[in-house]
Amino acid sequence: MRKKNVAGAAILDKADDAPELTDAFFAAATVREGDKIVRRGRPKVAAPKQLVTIRFPAKTLGRLRAMGPGWQGVVVKAVEAALDHGTTAEAVQKTASRKRDAGASSARTRRRKVA
């Protein structure tokens, strides 16, 4: 008569055992709620900031940069404050045109004196 194979302790193999669940394992895991993957990290902003190009005179830009790190935020706050206090584009244009007119009249005066 043949001897039966004994099933039991000998069939367990250490290579087939489940790996140890470490912090690195959980950090690399994909988190799901049902079928949807849950995004990790910083949540998306509803109204993200937009990149805009604006040209400043070198002297003005130098003074702004001299404020140190975060000077861009200071500029944004100043613009927002101006808009909140009712400074409109028309008022800014009037001020700019007055400065241009004043500069032009002084240039005319200088030319007359020289000639």
C-alpha positions as CSV (number, residue, x, y, z in Angstrom):
1,M,0.0,0.0,0.0
2,R,1.2,3.5,-0.8
3,K,1.6,6.1,1.8
4,K,-0.6,9.2,1.5
5,N,1.1,12.7,1.1
6,V,0.6,14.7,4.2
7,A,-0.9,18.1,3.7
8,G,-0.1,20.7,6.3
9,A,2.9,22.6,7.6
10,A,5.2,21.8,4.6
11,I,3.1,23.6,2.0
12,L,3.6,27.1,3.5
13,D,6.4,29.0,1.8
14,K,7.9,32.2,3.3
15,A,8.3,33.8,-0.2
16,D,4.5,33.7,-0.6
17,D,3.7,35.3,2.7
18,A,2.1,38.8,2.6
19,P,4.6,41.6,2.8
20,E,4.9,43.7,6.0
21,L,2.6,46.7,5.8
22,T,4.9,49.7,6.4
23,D,4.4,53.4,6.2
24,A,6.0,53.5,2.8
25,F,3.5,50.9,1.6
26,F,0.6,53.0,2.6
27,A,2.2,56.2,1.3
28,A,2.3,54.6,-2.2
29,A,-1.2,53.2,-2.0
30,T,-4.0,54.5,-4.2
31,V,-6.9,55.7,-2.0
32,R,-10.4,55.1,-3.5
33,E,-13.9,55.9,-2.5
34,G,-15.9,53.3,-4.4
35,D,-14.7,53.5,-8.0
36,K,-13.4,57.0,-7.7
37,I,-9.7,57.7,-6.9
38,V,-9.3,60.2,-4.1
39,R,-6.8,62.9,-5.0
40,R,-4.2,63.5,-2.4
41,G,-2.3,66.7,-1.7
42,R,-3.4,70.3,-1.9
43,P,-7.0,70.7,-3.1
44,K,-7.6,72.6,-6.3
45,V,-8.6,76.3,-6.0
46,A,-11.9,77.3,-7.3
47,A,-10.5,80.5,-8.9
48,P,-6.7,80.1,-9.4
49,K,-4.5,83.1,-9.9
50,Q,-3.7,84.0,-13.5
51,L,-0.4,85.0,-15.0
52,V,-0.4,88.5,-16.4
53,T,2.4,90.5,-18.0
54,I,2.7,94.1,-16.9
55,R,5.5,96.5,-17.8
56,F,6.8,98.8,-15.1
57,P,9.5,101.5,-15.4
58,A,12.9,100.1,-14.2
59,K,13.0,102.6,-11.3
60,T,9.5,101.5,-10.1
61,L,10.3,97.9,-10.4
62,G,13.5,98.4,-8.5
63,R,11.7,100.0,-5.6
64,L,9.1,97.2,-5.6
65,R,11.8,94.5,-5.5
66,A,13.6,96.3,-2.8
67,M,10.7,95.5,-0.5
68,G,12.0,91.9,-0.4
69,P,10.3,88.6,-0.8
70,G,6.6,88.8,-1.3
71,W,6.6,92.2,-3.1
72,Q,4.3,90.8,-5.8
73,G,1.6,90.2,-3.1
74,V,2.0,93.8,-1.9
75,V,1.4,95.0,-5.5
76,V,-1.7,92.8,-5.7
77,K,-3.1,94.1,-2.4
78,A,-2.4,97.7,-3.4
79,V,-4.3,97.2,-6.7
80,E,-7.2,95.5,-4.9
81,A,-7.3,98.4,-2.3
82,A,-7.3,101.0,-5.1
83,L,-10.2,99.1,-6.8
84,D,-12.1,98.8,-3.5
85,H,-11.8,102.5,-2.7
86,G,-13.5,103.4,-6.0
87,T,-10.4,104.3,-8.0
88,T,-11.6,103.7,-11.5
89,A,-9.7,103.5,-14.7
90,E,-11.1,106.9,-15.8
91,A,-9.6,108.5,-12.6
92,V,-6.3,106.9,-13.2
93,Q,-6.3,108.0,-16.8
94,K,-7.1,111.6,-15.8
95,T,-4.3,111.6,-13.4
96,A,-1.9,110.2,-15.9
97,S,-3.0,112.7,-18.6
98,R,-2.5,115.6,-16.1
99,K,1.0,114.4,-15.4
100,R,1.7,114.1,-19.2
101,D,0.3,117.6,-19.8
102,A,2.4,119.0,-17.0
103,G,5.5,117.4,-18.4
104,A,4.8,118.7,-21.9
105,S,4.4,122.2,-20.7
106,S,7.6,122.2,-18.8
107,A,9.4,120.8,-21.9
108,R,8.0,123.7,-23.9
109,T,9.2,126.1,-21.3
110,R,12.7,124.7,-21.4
111,R,12.8,124.9,-25.2
112,R,11.8,128.6,-25.1
113,K,14.5,129.4,-22.5
114,V,17.2,127.6,-24.5
115,A,16.3,129.3,-27.8
